[in-house]
Amino acid sequence: MQYLKPAILVCLLTILAYTAFSQPTLTVNQQRIEQRIFELAKFGKDSIGRGYRVAYTKGDIEGRNWFIDLLKKAGLEVSIDYAGNIVGKRKGKNPLLQPIAFGSHIDMVPDGGNYDGCFGSISALEIIEVLNEKSIVTEHPLEVIIFSNEEGGTVGSKAMSSGLSKERLQQISQSGLTIAEGISRIGGNPENIDDNIQKNGAFKAFLELHIEQGGILAKENTEIGVVEGIVGIKRWEVTVAGFANHAGSTSMDMRQDALLAASKFVVAVNEVITSVKGSQVGTVGKLEVEPGAYNVIPGKVVLGLEIRDLSAEKIDQLFTEIKKRAAAIAAISKTTISFELQANPSKPALTDKTLQQLINKTATALGFSTKFMQSGAGHDAQQMALLAPAGMIFIPSAGGISHSPKEFSTAADMANGANVLLQTILTLDKEQAASK
């Protein structure tokens, strides 16, 4: 070495240092993620092959046991909390630092798809396995959380953030069991459910990776969605009361047709929602007509109205305008239209702006196209935002289809999202540890 010129020596030392200490960019195992999507999909299939891994059912329990086994094999300390959430913990270098949490859910709607929730849960496990394979120990502890009964109204995450009332626990779930019975069945303890509530700041951050469940990313050929927030949802039962009368002997000018008024109301909802710029949506998704006979003028119609937006104020403004339109329709049709706000409205939950920027920066650095967007569907991150800074990452849903057996995301898109999650966690871990 002493005979080498200084410039050559510096060059060689640089190469040796790079070879010794540099590592290729950490990446997830794309094939493993997709394979596990298919493996999990086997649990809960009915006799004709439809997916029925509804929370608290036999299929849900079998799927949970399969997942718990994988978490244990990955070296996590696994427990089931009082709400039935599966929590897998991995120690960090500094036990005094708050955990970085990430995960989703594996329960599904009846005859649903294989990716909703499952993709985020399997990707969370994948992150742990990649870190294990590369012998990387983060500064912060890590927690993988698989929430119970997300499809029944974010039950598990709500029990962790704001709690479940006694009335909520006695509501009947899609399994036919009360929520309390279901929680007991999956290893939780509804008697101590209040002890499940975590303090604000219990986690350094919470991240959830999810399929978009809409068609925006696929339509725009964008690879990663950076979620700005999860919409609030308000629902009303709308009753249109007219007068049931003989369809043959009652002239058109003497009718109090509740269905005719309801039809005009449905159109009015669409007109009000689309009259304002933004991403708000409004839907009339339920219609019950009484008495429901060919030869009787409908005397009563019950509708279900739902409005979603990132702004609670905007939801209320839209509803006020809808009520005005309803009053005008009622006056002309000689009917009455009344509204009853339904229980458990969800408030909009904005994701943390710092995490938004970190996710976007990470995705861009990995070469992916991004879009800042809202989530029109509810997620566990909505509840976790009450406890810690929360962030969400979306990947495209083919055709914008979700809650359907045709729900699909490509293996490449799943790997892209999981890599963004992995690098976001690693960056967050280094940045937050350095700030201590």
Secondary structure by P-SEA (a helix, b strand, c coil): cccccaaaaaaaaaaaaaaacccccccccaaaaaaaaaaaaacccccccccccccccaaaaaaaaaaaaaaaaacccccccccbbbbbbbbcccccccccccccccccccccccccaaaaaaaaaaaaaaaaaacccccbbbbbbbcccccccaaaaaaaccccccccccccccccccaaaaaaaaccccccccccccccccccbbbbbbccccccccccccccccccbbbbbbbbbbbbbbbbcccccccccccccaaaaaaaaaaaaaaaaacccccbbbbccccccccccccccccbbbbbbbbbcccaaaaaaaaaaaaaaaaaaaaaacbbbbbbbbccccccccccaaaaaaaaaaaaaabbbbbbccccccccccccccccbbbbbbccccccccccccccccaaaaaaaaaaaaaaaaaaaaaaaaac
